[in-house]
C-alpha cells in the first residue's frame, strides 16, 4: 500500500490513480479510464515484487476487477 502511494507520488500520477479504500487484504483504486492499461500492470508489479524476492512457497497473486 505504501509502496504504491510512494511510487505514484514520485511519478506525479496521484491524480490519475487514487487508493480510496482498504478492506482486510483488498485495495480499492479509482483509476482514470484512459490510464487503466498503463497503471493496472504497474500496481500488480509493485504489489508482487516483494514476494518474488522472498522466494515464498506459495506465490503472491494479485487479482483485478
N, CA, C, O and CB atoms as a CASP TS submission, in Angstrom:
PFRMAT TS
TARGET T0000
AUTHOR 0000-0000-0000
METHOD Language model
MODEL 1
PARENT N/A
ATOM      1  N   UNK     1       0.821  -1.173   0.000  1.00  0.00           N
ATOM      2  CA  UNK     1       0.000   0.000   0.000  1.00  0.00           C
ATOM      3  C   UNK     1       0.874   1.249   0.000  1.00  0.00           C
ATOM      4  O   UNK     1       0.684   2.163  -0.802  1.00  0.00           O
ATOM      5  CB  UNK     1      -0.939  -0.009   1.195  1.00  0.00           C
ATOM      6  N   UNK     2       1.821   1.264   0.905  1.00  0.00           N
ATOM      7  CA  UNK     2       2.718   2.410   0.996  1.00  0.00           C
ATOM      8  C   UNK     2       3.605   2.557  -0.223  1.00  0.00           C
ATOM      9  O   UNK     2       3.883   3.672  -0.664  1.00  0.00           O
ATOM     10  CB  UNK     2       3.569   2.298   2.224  1.00  0.00           C
ATOM     11  N   UNK     3       4.052   1.435  -0.771  1.00  0.00           N
ATOM     12  CA  UNK     3       4.924   1.483  -1.950  1.00  0.00           C
ATOM     13  C   UNK     3       4.180   2.004  -3.169  1.00  0.00           C
ATOM     14  O   UNK     3       4.751   2.749  -3.966  1.00  0.00           O
ATOM     15  CB  UNK     3       5.497   0.099  -2.245  1.00  0.00           C
ATOM     16  N   UNK     4       2.914   1.624  -3.329  1.00  0.00           N
ATOM     17  CA  UNK     4       2.114   2.120  -4.450  1.00  0.00           C
ATOM     18  C   UNK     4       1.991   3.636  -4.340  1.00  0.00           C
ATOM     19  O   UNK     4       2.218   4.356  -5.312  1.00  0.00           O
ATOM     20  CB  UNK     4       0.704   1.452  -4.474  1.00  0.00           C
ATOM     21  N   UNK     5       1.633   4.114  -3.154  1.00  0.00           N
ATOM     22  CA  UNK     5       1.481   5.558  -2.948  1.00  0.00           C
ATOM     23  C   UNK     5       2.796   6.286  -3.207  1.00  0.00           C
ATOM     24  O   UNK     5       2.822   7.292  -3.916  1.00  0.00           O
ATOM     25  CB  UNK     5       0.989   5.849  -1.520  1.00  0.00           C
ATOM     26  N   UNK     6       3.879   5.783  -2.640  1.00  0.00           N
ATOM     27  CA  UNK     6       5.183   6.437  -2.785  1.00  0.00           C
ATOM     28  C   UNK     6       5.604   6.538  -4.252  1.00  0.00           C
ATOM     29  O   UNK     6       6.020   7.601  -4.713  1.00  0.00           O
ATOM     30  CB  UNK     6       6.248   5.674  -1.990  1.00  0.00           C
ATOM     31  N   UNK     7       5.493   5.425  -4.982  1.00  0.00           N
ATOM     32  CA  UNK     7       5.915   5.431  -6.388  1.00  0.00           C
ATOM     33  C   UNK     7       5.025   6.331  -7.238  1.00  0.00           C
ATOM     34  O   UNK     7       5.518   7.039  -8.116  1.00  0.00           O
ATOM     35  CB  UNK     7       5.901   4.011  -6.951  1.00  0.00           C
ATOM     36  N   UNK     8       3.721   6.309  -6.985  1.00  0.00           N
ATOM     37  CA  UNK     8       2.817   7.159  -7.761  1.00  0.00           C
ATOM     38  C   UNK     8       3.019   8.632  -7.434  1.00  0.00           C
ATOM     39  O   UNK     8       2.887   9.487  -8.310  1.00  0.00           O
ATOM     40  CB  UNK     8       1.365   6.765  -7.501  1.00  0.00           C
ATOM     41  N   UNK     9       3.337   8.932  -6.189  1.00  0.00           N
ATOM     42  CA  UNK     9       3.615  10.323  -5.816  1.00  0.00           C
ATOM     43  C   UNK     9       4.893  10.803  -6.499  1.00  0.00           C
ATOM     44  O   UNK     9       4.937  11.911  -7.034  1.00  0.00           O
ATOM     45  CB  UNK     9       3.739  10.465  -4.277  1.00  0.00           C
ATOM     46  N   UNK    10       5.936   9.966  -6.479  1.00  0.00           N
ATOM     47  CA  UNK    10       7.201  10.321  -7.122  1.00  0.00           C
ATOM     48  C   UNK    10       7.022  10.544  -8.622  1.00  0.00           C
ATOM     49  O   UNK    10       7.673  11.412  -9.204  1.00  0.00           O
ATOM     50  CB  UNK    10       8.242   9.230  -6.877  1.00  0.00           C
ATOM     51  N   UNK    11       6.142   9.762  -9.249  1.00  0.00           N
ATOM     52  CA  UNK    11       5.908   9.874 -10.690  1.00  0.00           C
ATOM     53  C   UNK    11       4.877  10.946 -11.023  1.00  0.00           C
ATOM     54  O   UNK    11       4.655  11.245 -12.196  1.00  0.00           O
ATOM     55  CB  UNK    11       5.455   8.536 -11.249  1.00  0.00           C
ATOM     56  N   UNK    12       4.246  11.525 -10.008  1.00  0.00           N
ATOM     57  CA  UNK    12       3.263  12.584 -10.232  1.00  0.00           C
ATOM     58  C   UNK    12       1.970  12.108 -10.858  1.00  0.00           C
ATOM     59  O   UNK    12       1.341  12.841 -11.621  1.00  0.00           O
ATOM     60  CB  UNK    12       3.852  13.632 -11.090  1.00  0.00           C
ATOM     61  N   UNK    13       1.564  10.881 -10.541  1.00  0.00           N
ATOM     62  CA  UNK    13       0.350  10.343 -11.154  1.00  0.00           C
ATOM     63  C   UNK    13      -0.759  10.079 -10.134  1.00  0.00           C
ATOM     64  O   UNK    13      -1.663   9.290 -10.407  1.00  0.00           O
ATOM     65  CB  UNK    13       0.675   9.062 -11.892  1.00  0.00           C
ATOM     66  N   UNK    14      -0.708  10.715  -8.983  1.00  0.00           N
ATOM     67  CA  UNK    14      -1.748  10.518  -7.985  1.00  0.00           C
ATOM     68  C   UNK    14      -3.102  11.028  -8.455  1.00  0.00           C
ATOM     69  O   UNK    14      -4.131  10.555  -7.971  1.00  0.00           O
ATOM     70  CB  UNK    14      -1.365  11.202  -6.698  1.00  0.00           C
ATOM     71  N   UNK    15      -3.134  11.971  -9.376  1.00  0.00           N
ATOM     72  CA  UNK    15      -4.412  12.442  -9.909  1.00  0.00           C
ATOM     73  C   UNK    15      -5.040  11.427 -10.866  1.00  0.00           C
ATOM     74  O   UNK    15      -6.247  11.462 -11.105  1.00  0.00           O
ATOM     75  CB  UNK    15      -4.222  13.776 -10.623  1.00  0.00           C
ATOM     76  N   UNK    16      -4.223  10.526 -11.411  1.00  0.00           N
ATOM     77  CA  UNK    16      -4.714   9.510 -12.340  1.00  0.00           C
ATOM     78  C   UNK    16      -5.184   8.247 -11.623  1.00  0.00           C
ATOM     79  O   UNK    16      -6.024   7.510 -12.139  1.00  0.00           O
ATOM     80  CB  UNK    16      -3.630   9.156 -13.339  1.00  0.00           C
ATOM     81  N   UNK    17      -4.640   8.001 -10.438  1.00  0.00           N
ATOM     82  CA  UNK    17      -4.939   6.772  -9.712  1.00  0.00           C
ATOM     83  C   UNK    17      -4.884   7.047  -8.215  1.00  0.00           C
ATOM     84  O   UNK    17      -3.856   7.462  -7.679  1.00  0.00           O
ATOM     85  CB  UNK    17      -3.952   5.641 -10.100  1.00  0.00           C
ATOM     86  N   UNK    18      -6.002   6.809  -7.560  1.00  0.00           N
ATOM     87  CA  UNK    18      -6.064   7.022  -6.111  1.00  0.00           C
ATOM     88  C   UNK    18      -6.516   5.748  -5.414  1.00  0.00           C
ATOM     89  O   UNK    18      -7.447   5.076  -5.856  1.00  0.00           O
ATOM     90  CB  UNK    18      -7.015   8.188  -5.767  1.00  0.00           C
ATOM     91  N   UNK    19      -5.844   5.433  -4.322  1.00  0.00           N
ATOM     92  CA  UNK    19      -6.287   4.338  -3.485  1.00  0.00           C
ATOM     93  C   UNK    19      -7.371   4.920  -2.579  1.00  0.00           C
ATOM     94  O   UNK    19      -7.105   5.808  -1.770  1.00  0.00           O
ATOM     95  CB  UNK    19      -5.090   3.695  -2.658  1.00  0.00           C
ATOM     96  N   UNK    20      -8.592   4.411  -2.725  1.00  0.00           N
ATOM     97  CA  UNK    20      -9.695   5.037  -1.999  1.00  0.00           C
ATOM     98  C   UNK    20     -10.192   4.227  -0.809  1.00  0.00           C
ATOM     99  O   UNK    20     -10.923   4.751   0.031  1.00  0.00           O
ATOM    100  CB  UNK    20     -10.830   5.276  -2.933  1.00  0.00           C
ATOM    101  N   UNK    21      -9.800   2.941  -0.724  1.00  0.00           N
ATOM    102  CA  UNK    21     -10.315   2.112   0.349  1.00  0.00           C
ATOM    103  C   UNK    21      -9.447   0.879   0.528  1.00  0.00           C
ATOM    104  O   UNK    21      -8.939   0.322  -0.445  1.00  0.00           O
ATOM    105  CB  UNK    21     -11.762   1.711   0.073  1.00  0.00           C
ATOM    106  N   UNK    22      -9.280   0.457   1.763  1.00  0.00           N
ATOM    107  CA  UNK    22      -8.635  -0.827   2.046  1.00  0.00           C
ATOM    108  C   UNK    22      -9.596  -1.644   2.899  1.00  0.00           C
ATOM    109  O   UNK    22     -10.191  -1.135   3.849  1.00  0.00           O
ATOM    110  CB  UNK    22      -7.246  -0.636   2.772  1.00  0.00           C
ATOM    111  N   UNK    23      -9.737  -2.911   2.547  1.00  0.00           N
ATOM    112  CA  UNK    23     -10.606  -3.828   3.283  1.00  0.00           C
ATOM    113  C   UNK    23      -9.836  -5.134   3.467  1.00  0.00           C
ATOM    114  O   UNK    23      -9.660  -5.892   2.513  1.00  0.00           O
ATOM    115  CB  UNK    23     -11.978  -4.065   2.529  1.00  0.00           C
ATOM    116  N   UNK    24      -9.384  -5.393   4.676  1.00  0.00           N
ATOM    117  CA  UNK    24      -8.594  -6.581   5.004  1.00  0.00           C
ATOM    118  C   UNK    24      -7.416  -6.723   4.044  1.00  0.00           C
ATOM    119  O   UNK    24      -6.434  -5.990   4.162  1.00  0.00           O
ATOM    120  CB  UNK    24      -9.474  -7.847   4.960  1.00  0.00           C
ATOM    121  N   UNK    25      -7.502  -7.652   3.100  1.00  0.00           N
ATOM    122  CA  UNK    25      -6.401  -7.864   2.159  1.00  0.00           C
ATOM    123  C   UNK    25      -6.713  -7.297   0.778  1.00  0.00           C
ATOM    124  O   UNK    25      -6.087  -7.692  -0.206  1.00  0.00           O
ATOM    125  CB  UNK    25      -6.088  -9.349   2.046  1.00  0.00           C
ATOM    126  N   UNK    26      -7.669  -6.381   0.691  1.00  0.00           N
ATOM    127  CA  UNK    26      -8.051  -5.780  -0.584  1.00  0.00           C
ATOM    128  C   UNK    26      -7.712  -4.295  -0.607  1.00  0.00           C
ATOM    129  O   UNK    26      -7.807  -3.599   0.405  1.00  0.00           O
ATOM    130  CB  UNK    26      -9.547  -5.985  -0.847  1.00  0.00           C
ATOM    131  N   UNK    27      -7.318  -3.833  -1.776  1.00  0.00           N
ATOM    132  CA  UNK    27      -7.091  -2.412  -2.004  1.00  0.00           C
ATOM    133  C   UNK    27      -8.037  -1.988  -3.124  1.00  0.00           C
ATOM    134  O   UNK    27      -8.130  -2.664  -4.149  1.00  0.00           O
ATOM    135  CB  UNK    27      -5.581  -2.108  -2.368  1.00  0.00           C
ATOM    136  N   UNK    28      -8.727  -0.890  -2.936  1.00  0.00           N
ATOM    137  CA  UNK    28      -9.661  -0.386  -3.941  1.00  0.00           C
ATOM    138  C   UNK    28      -9.095   0.910  -4.507  1.00  0.00           C
ATOM    139  O   UNK    28      -8.797   1.851  -3.771  1.00  0.00           O
ATOM    140  CB  UNK    28     -11.090  -0.161  -3.334  1.00  0.00           C
ATOM    141  N   UNK    29      -8.952   0.940  -5.825  1.00  0.00           N
ATOM    142  CA  UNK    29      -8.395   2.098  -6.511  1.00  0.00           C
ATOM    143  C   UNK    29      -9.442   2.750  -7.398  1.00  0.00           C
ATOM    144  O   UNK    29     -10.339   2.084  -7.916  1.00  0.00           O
ATOM    145  CB  UNK    29      -7.176   1.698  -7.339  1.00  0.00           C
ATOM    146  N   UNK    30      -9.320   4.034  -7.562  1.00  0.00           N
ATOM    147  CA  UNK    30     -10.082   4.780  -8.549  1.00  0.00           C
ATOM    148  C   UNK    30      -9.068   5.223  -9.599  1.00  0.00           C
ATOM    149  O   UNK    30      -8.158   5.999  -9.308  1.00  0.00           O
ATOM    150  CB  UNK    30     -10.862   6.014  -7.904  1.00  0.00           C
ATOM    151  N   UNK    31      -9.237   4.716 -10.835  1.00  0.00           N
ATOM    152  CA  UNK    31      -8.257   4.956 -11.896  1.00  0.00           C
ATOM    153  C   UNK    31      -8.975   5.562 -13.094  1.00  0.00           C
ATOM    154  O   UNK    31     -10.044   5.094 -13.487  1.00  0.00           O
ATOM    155  CB  UNK    31      -7.519   3.638 -12.298  1.00  0.00           C
ATOM    156  N   UNK    32      -8.386   6.598 -13.670  1.00  0.00           N
ATOM    157  CA  UNK    32      -8.956   7.180 -14.884  1.00  0.00           C
ATOM    158  C   UNK    32      -8.961   6.133 -15.987  1.00  0.00           C
ATOM    159  O   UNK    32      -7.989   5.398 -16.163  1.00  0.00           O
ATOM    160  CB  UNK    32      -8.162   8.441 -15.327  1.00  0.00           C
ATOM    161  N   UNK    33     -10.082   6.069 -16.741  1.00  0.00           N
ATOM    162  CA  UNK    33     -10.243   5.043 -17.776  1.00  0.00           C
ATOM    163  C   UNK    33      -9.093   5.005 -18.770  1.00  0.00           C
ATOM    164  O   UNK    33      -8.646   3.928 -19.164  1.00  0.00           O
ATOM    165  CB  UNK    33     -11.527   5.268 -18.518  1.00  0.00           C
ATOM    166  N   UNK    34      -8.613   6.171 -19.176  1.00  0.00           N
ATOM    167  CA  UNK    34      -7.562   6.193 -20.189  1.00  0.00           C
ATOM    168  C   UNK    34      -6.201   5.767 -19.632  1.00  0.00           C
ATOM    169  O   UNK    34      -5.239   5.651 -20.392  1.00  0.00           O
ATOM    170  CB  UNK    34      -7.456   7.581 -20.786  1.00  0.00           C
ATOM    171  N   UNK    35      -6.106   5.533 -18.332  1.00  0.00           N
ATOM    172  CA  UNK    35      -4.846   5.116 -17.703  1.00  0.00           C
ATOM    173  C   UNK    35      -4.875   3.672 -17.218  1.00  0.00           C
ATOM    174  O   UNK    35      -3.875   3.184 -16.691  1.00  0.00           O
ATOM    175  CB  UNK    35      -4.525   6.026 -16.540  1.00  0.00           C
ATOM    176  N   UNK    36      -6.010   2.972 -17.387  1.00  0.00           N
ATOM    177  CA  UNK    36      -6.145   1.602 -16.887  1.00  0.00           C
ATOM    178  C   UNK    36      -5.069   0.664 -17.424  1.00  0.00           C
ATOM    179  O   UNK    36      -4.417  -0.038 -16.651  1.00  0.00           O
ATOM    180  CB  UNK    36      -7.505   1.060 -17.245  1.00  0.00           C
ATOM    181  N   UNK    37      -4.882   0.648 -18.733  1.00  0.00           N
ATOM    182  CA  UNK    37      -3.932  -0.285 -19.345  1.00  0.00           C
ATOM    183  C   UNK    37      -2.502  -0.022 -18.895  1.00  0.00           C
ATOM    184  O   UNK    37      -1.677  -0.935 -18.889  1.00  0.00           O
ATOM    185  CB  UNK    37      -4.014  -0.198 -20.858  1.00  0.00           C
ATOM    186  N   UNK    38      -2.209   1.192 -18.526  1.00  0.00           N
ATOM    187  CA  UNK    38      -0.856   1.556 -18.068  1.00  0.00           C
ATOM    188  C   UNK    38      -0.669   1.271 -16.578  1.00  0.00           C
ATOM    189  O   UNK    38       0.377   0.767 -16.169  1.00  0.00           O
ATOM    190  CB  UNK    38      -0.580   3.041 -18.349  1.00  0.00           C
ATOM    191  N   UNK    39      -1.675   1.593 -15.770  1.00  0.00           N
ATOM    192  CA  UNK    39      -1.485   1.566 -14.318  1.00  0.00           C
ATOM    193  C   UNK    39      -1.796   0.233 -13.652  1.00  0.00           C
ATOM    194  O   UNK    39      -1.191  -0.085 -12.628  1.00  0.00           O
ATOM    195  CB  UNK    39      -2.326   2.609 -13.700  1.00  0.00           C
ATOM    196  N   UNK    40      -2.715  -0.558 -14.192  1.00  0.00           N
ATOM    197  CA  UNK    40      -3.022  -1.849 -13.580  1.00  0.00           C
ATOM    198  C   UNK    40      -1.791  -2.756 -13.547  1.00  0.00           C
ATOM    199  O   UNK    40      -1.503  -3.324 -12.493  1.00  0.00           O
ATOM    200  CB  UNK    40      -4.161  -2.536 -14.339  1.00  0.00           C
ATOM    201  N   UNK    41      -1.055  -2.920 -14.643  1.00  0.00           N
ATOM    202  CA  UNK    41       0.167  -3.742 -14.566  1.00  0.00           C
ATOM    203  C   UNK    41       1.206  -3.154 -13.605  1.00  0.00           C
ATOM    204  O   UNK    41       1.933  -3.896 -12.944  1.00  0.00           O
ATOM    205  CB  UNK    41       0.786  -3.888 -15.957  1.00  0.00           C
ATOM    206  N   UNK    42       1.272  -1.841 -13.530  1.00  0.00           N
ATOM    207  CA  UNK    42       2.228  -1.192 -12.633  1.00  0.00           C
ATOM    208  C   UNK    42       1.880  -1.509 -11.173  1.00  0.00           C
ATOM    209  O   UNK    42       2.768  -1.793 -10.369  1.00  0.00           O
ATOM    210  CB  UNK    42       2.241   0.343 -12.868  1.00  0.00           C
ATOM    211  N   UNK    43       0.599  -1.461 -10.839  1.00  0.00           N
ATOM    212  CA  UNK    43       0.158  -1.790  -9.479  1.00  0.00           C
ATOM    213  C   UNK    43       0.466  -3.253  -9.185  1.00  0.00           C
ATOM    214  O   UNK    43       0.977  -3.579  -8.113  1.00  0.00           O
ATOM    215  CB  UNK    43      -1.361  -1.505  -9.301  1.00  0.00           C
ATOM    216  N   UNK    44       0.157  -4.138 -10.136  1.00  0.00           N
ATOM    217  CA  UNK    44       0.437  -5.570  -9.957  1.00  0.00           C
ATOM    218  C   UNK    44       1.927  -5.796  -9.699  1.00  0.00           C
ATOM    219  O   UNK    44       2.287  -6.548  -8.793  1.00  0.00           O
ATOM    220  CB  UNK    44      -0.017  -6.374 -11.202  1.00  0.00           C
ATOM    221  N   UNK    45       2.783  -5.165 -10.471  1.00  0.00           N
ATOM    222  CA  UNK    45       4.233  -5.328 -10.294  1.00  0.00           C
ATOM    223  C   UNK    45       4.689  -4.855  -8.919  1.00  0.00           C
ATOM    224  O   UNK    45       5.473  -5.534  -8.256  1.00  0.00           O
ATOM    225  CB  UNK    45       4.989  -4.560 -11.380  1.00  0.00           C
ATOM    226  N   UNK    46       4.207  -3.710  -8.497  1.00  0.00           N
ATOM    227  CA  UNK    46       4.594  -3.163  -7.191  1.00  0.00           C
ATOM    228  C   UNK    46       4.132  -4.106  -6.073  1.00  0.00           C
ATOM    229  O   UNK    46       4.881  -4.366  -5.132  1.00  0.00           O
ATOM    230  CB  UNK    46       3.988  -1.738  -6.988  1.00  0.00           C
ATOM    231  N   UNK    47       2.906  -4.616  -6.176  1.00  0.00           N
ATOM    232  CA  UNK    47       2.343  -5.431  -5.108  1.00  0.00           C
ATOM    233  C   UNK    47       2.946  -6.831  -5.030  1.00  0.00           C
ATOM    234  O   UNK    47       2.936  -7.434  -3.957  1.00  0.00           O
ATOM    235  CB  UNK    47       0.862  -5.539  -5.290  1.00  0.00           C
ATOM    236  N   UNK    48       3.465  -7.358  -6.118  1.00  0.00           N
ATOM    237  CA  UNK    48       4.021  -8.719  -6.100  1.00  0.00           C
ATOM    238  C   UNK    48       5.542  -8.747  -6.043  1.00  0.00           C
ATOM    239  O   UNK    48       6.128  -9.812  -5.845  1.00  0.00           O
ATOM    240  CB  UNK    48       3.559  -9.475  -7.318  1.00  0.00           C
ATOM    241  N   UNK    49       6.181  -7.621  -6.209  1.00  0.00           N
ATOM    242  CA  UNK    49       7.649  -7.576  -6.260  1.00  0.00           C
ATOM    243  C   UNK    49       8.299  -8.155  -5.011  1.00  0.00           C
ATOM    244  O   UNK    49       9.261  -8.914  -5.119  1.00  0.00           O
ATOM    245  CB  UNK    49       8.117  -6.150  -6.453  1.00  0.00           C
ATOM    246  N   UNK    50       7.799  -7.818  -3.840  1.00  0.00           N
ATOM    247  CA  UNK    50       8.397  -8.296  -2.597  1.00  0.00           C
ATOM    248  C   UNK    50       8.318  -9.811  -2.493  1.00  0.00           C
ATOM    249  O   UNK    50       9.284 -10.451  -2.075  1.00  0.00           O
ATOM    250  CB  UNK    50       7.711  -7.655  -1.398  1.00  0.00           C
ATOM    251  N   UNK    51       7.189 -10.392  -2.863  1.00  0.00           N
ATOM    252  CA  UNK    51       7.040 -11.841  -2.826  1.00  0.00           C
ATOM    253  C   UNK    51       8.022 -12.546  -3.742  1.00  0.00           C
ATOM    254  O   UNK    51       8.486 -13.639  -3.418  1.00  0.00           O
ATOM    255  CB  UNK    51       5.636 -12.225  -3.198  1.00  0.00           C
ATOM    256  N   UNK    52       8.347 -11.950  -4.876  1.00  0.00           N
ATOM    257  CA  UNK    52       9.317 -12.536  -5.802  1.00  0.00           C
ATOM    258  C   UNK    52      10.698 -12.636  -5.166  1.00  0.00           C
ATOM    259  O   UNK    52      11.419 -13.607  -5.397  1.00  0.00           O
ATOM    260  CB  UNK    52       9.393 -11.710  -7.087  1.00  0.00           C
ATOM    261  N   UNK    53      11.067 -11.647  -4.373  1.00  0.00           N
ATOM    262  CA  UNK    53      12.394 -11.624  -3.756  1.00  0.00           C
ATOM    263  C   UNK    53      12.502 -12.548  -2.539  1.00  0.00           C
ATOM    264  O   UNK    53      13.603 -12.943  -2.158  1.00  0.00           O
ATOM    265  CB  UNK    53      12.742 -10.209  -3.348  1.00  0.00           C
ATOM    266  N   UNK    54      11.378 -12.888  -1.938  1.00  0.00           N
ATOM    267  CA  UNK    54      11.394 -13.708  -0.725  1.00  0.00           C
ATOM    268  C   UNK    54      11.337 -15.200  -1.006  1.00  0.00           C
ATOM    269  O   UNK    54      11.500 -16.005  -0.089  1.00  0.00           O
ATOM    270  CB  UNK    54      10.244 -13.330   0.157  1.00  0.00           C
ATOM    271  N   UNK    55      11.108 -15.586  -2.261  1.00  0.00           N
ATOM    272  CA  UNK    55      11.037 -16.992  -2.659  1.00  0.00           C
ATOM    273  C   UNK    55      10.054 -17.790  -1.797  1.00  0.00           C
ATOM    274  O   UNK    55      10.380 -18.875  -1.316  1.00  0.00           O
ATOM    275  CB  UNK    55      12.420 -17.622  -2.578  1.00  0.00           C
ATOM    276  N   UNK    56       8.863 -17.248  -1.610  1.00  0.00           N
ATOM    277  CA  UNK    56       7.842 -17.937  -0.831  1.00  0.00           C
ATOM    278  C   UNK    56       7.388 -19.194  -1.554  1.00  0.00           C
ATOM    279  O   UNK    56       7.398 -19.243  -2.784  1.00  0.00           O
ATOM    280  CB  UNK    56       6.647 -17.012  -0.564  1.00  0.00           C
ATOM    281  N   UNK    57       6.993 -20.207  -0.800  1.00  0.00           N
ATOM    282  CA  UNK    57       6.494 -21.451  -1.382  1.00  0.00           C
ATOM    283  C   UNK    57       5.175 -21.189  -2.113  1.00  0.00           C
ATOM    284  O   UNK    57       4.963 -21.681  -3.222  1.00  0.00           O
ATOM    285  CB  UNK    57       6.305 -22.534  -0.285  1.00  0.00           C
ATOM    286  N   UNK    58       4.305 -20.424  -1.493  1.00  0.00           N
ATOM    287  CA  UNK    58       3.027 -20.060  -2.108  1.00  0.00           C
ATOM    288  C   UNK    58       3.201 -18.691  -2.765  1.00  0.00           C
ATOM    289  O   UNK    58       3.540 -17.721  -2.088  1.00  0.00           O
ATOM    290  CB  UNK    58       1.856 -20.041  -1.045  1.00  0.00           C
ATOM    291  N   UNK    59       2.972 -18.605  -4.073  1.00  0.00           N
ATOM    292  CA  UNK    59       3.192 -17.331  -4.760  1.00  0.00           C
ATOM    293  C   UNK    59       2.194 -16.254  -4.326  1.00  0.00           C
ATOM    294  O   UNK    59       1.043 -16.554  -4.007  1.00  0.00           O
ATOM    295  CB  UNK    59       3.103 -17.533  -6.264  1.00  0.00           C
ATOM    296  N   UNK    60       2.635 -15.032  -4.317  1.00  0.00           N
ATOM    297  CA  UNK    60       1.784 -13.900  -4.021  1.00  0.00           C
ATOM    298  C   UNK    60       1.080 -13.516  -5.310  1.00  0.00           C
ATOM    299  O   UNK    60       1.731 -13.191  -6.302  1.00  0.00           O
ATOM    300  CB  UNK    60       2.599 -12.703  -3.430  1.00  0.00           C
ATOM    301  N   UNK    61      -0.256 -13.553  -5.303  1.00  0.00           N
ATOM    302  CA  UNK    61      -1.023 -13.249  -6.505  1.00  0.00           C
ATOM    303  C   UNK    61      -1.883 -12.024  -6.294  1.00  0.00           C
ATOM    304  O   UNK    61      -2.281 -11.710  -5.172  1.00  0.00           O
ATOM    305  CB  UNK    61      -1.890 -14.436  -6.906  1.00  0.00           C
ATOM    306  N   UNK    62      -2.162 -11.338  -7.384  1.00  0.00           N
ATOM    307  CA  UNK    62      -2.981 -10.133  -7.364  1.00  0.00           C
ATOM    308  C   UNK    62      -4.070 -10.274  -8.415  1.00  0.00           C
ATOM    309  O   UNK    62      -3.781 -10.609  -9.563  1.00  0.00           O
ATOM    310  CB  UNK    62      -2.123  -8.859  -7.617  1.00  0.00           C
ATOM    311  N   UNK    63      -5.325 -10.021  -8.035  1.00  0.00           N
ATOM    312  CA  UNK    63      -6.454 -10.045  -8.967  1.00  0.00           C
ATOM    313  C   UNK    63      -7.000  -8.637  -9.124  1.00  0.00           C
ATOM    314  O   UNK    63      -6.944  -7.824  -8.201  1.00  0.00           O
ATOM    315  CB  UNK    63      -7.567 -11.013  -8.477  1.00  0.00           C
ATOM    316  N   UNK    64      -7.529  -8.365 -10.305  1.00  0.00           N
ATOM    317  CA  UNK    64      -8.134  -7.059 -10.575  1.00  0.00           C
ATOM    318  C   UNK    64      -9.538  -7.269 -11.109  1.00  0.00           C
ATOM    319  O   UNK    64      -9.781  -8.179 -11.902  1.00  0.00           O
ATOM    320  CB  UNK    64      -7.280  -6.236 -11.581  1.00  0.00           C
ATOM    321  N   UNK    65     -10.458  -6.426 -10.673  1.00  0.00           N
ATOM    322  CA  UNK    65     -11.829  -6.448 -11.197  1.00  0.00           C
ATOM    323  C   UNK    65     -12.235  -5.056 -11.536  1.00  0.00           C
ATOM    324  O   UNK    65     -13.355  -4.835 -11.996  1.00  0.00           O
ATOM    325  CB  UNK    65     -12.817  -7.067 -10.194  1.00  0.00           C
TER
END
